[in-house]
Amino acid sequence: MVGPLEGIKVLELSRTLAGPFCSMQLADMGADVIKVEQPGLGDETRNYIPPELNGESTYFMSLNKNKRAITLNLKTEEGQAIVKKLAAEADVLIENFRNGTMERFGLGYDVLKEINPRLVYCAVSGFGRTGPMKDEPAYDLLMQGFGGLMSVTGEPGQAPVKVGYSIVDVATGLYAALGVTMALFAREKTGKGQYVEASLLDSVVALSNYAGQAALSTGKAPGRYGSAHPTLVPYQAFETRDGYCIIAVPNDGLWRKMCDALKLTELKDHPKFSINADRVANREELVAILTEYTKQRESAEIIDKLKRAGVPSGPIHNLAELMAHPQVQARELIQEVEHPKVGRMKILGVPLKLSETPGAVRKAPPLLGENTEEVLESLGYCVEEIARLREKGVI
């Protein structure tokens, strides 16, 4: 069995997170991704250390498995010529340069689509390629602030807090990958490629979802609720004798089951708490009552009682605990691969499961320029030409 994107050639001219995360989704599903990096420097995440394994950045590793890597100086005519040759054979090109950079290199979509009309050209950016802020740089942290995410993250009355992962970057990479696959699907009907755009701003606005729609509809900005939910109670982390546990009650039927399971029957039909709207209105009082209960008991006891009653409840794992969890192992979310410098290593697996054409971890994240010679040879460059390009600093 081969991945659904087997035979698709992807040219990646992106770095850091959103662009590489996009191309890795395609690579995991069988696409042949050639990652182009600057000679001597490479993707800046290669230097995001610590943590590291034998000097190799684990940050870089998390974004670049299943890819081949070459180095090219895109400021040189020879480097630009090589990109054009690669683009002529590619199905997809992904770039996340500042607005106008690819055009200055002579590698913009208008140029490359003339070389390859079937090319799907994906541009990833911070604020998008149009509008008054199109030329401004953006990073995940900035966009969590600008995009309102930090305004609803953290405890009430406390300083805003960013989400622990680079969620806006990751979501943008996912939207970009979705856009690329849809453009490839459309190409099957039209025979033509197209320009695909994904941006951190567009993604963070879309991620606001029900919170954003509420603000749009009412004109009122939601605040910070910590681990709680603005329209469901109880639906949050509760302090226990030995830490914290999650109790999630999304409807009145589960509320009644929760009260029975925890032997809090006096709350079940209480006029302040019997329906969700009243529980939301009396949030502070109810949370205080439940916290007084949970603080006197261990997390495992509470979770066990609620699970047996069919009420959603669970622990708060740290990431080391998560990676060792039997369910994570059963889902094959941890794989092993041979790395040319590190040796046998564990790496995050493929989250999307397809029964007939599954994705797979086939190759470790590449060393800088690891596949330059083989890629150039496939384009018809001889050994002497490759040596000359290296001497000139093109590769």
Secondary structure, DSSP 4 states (H G I P E B T S, - for coil): ---TTTT-EEEEE--TTHHHHHHHHHHHTT-EEEEEE-TTT--GGGG--SSEETTEEHHHHTT-TTEEEEE--TTSHHHHHHHHHHHHH-SEEEE-PPTTHHHHTT-SHHHHHHH-TT-EEEEEESS-SSSTTTTS---HHHHHHHTSGGGGSS-TTS-----SS-HHHHHHHHHHHHHHHHHHHHHHHHS---EEEEEHHHHHHHHHHHHHHHHHHHS------TTS-SS-SSEEEEEETTEEEEEE--SHHHHHHHHHHTT-HHHHT-TTTSSHHHHHHTHHHHHHHHHHHHTTS-HHHHHHHHHHTT--EEE---HHHHHT-HHHHHTT-EEEEEETTTEEEEEE------SSS-----SPPPPTTTTHHHHHHHTT--HHHHHHHHHTT--
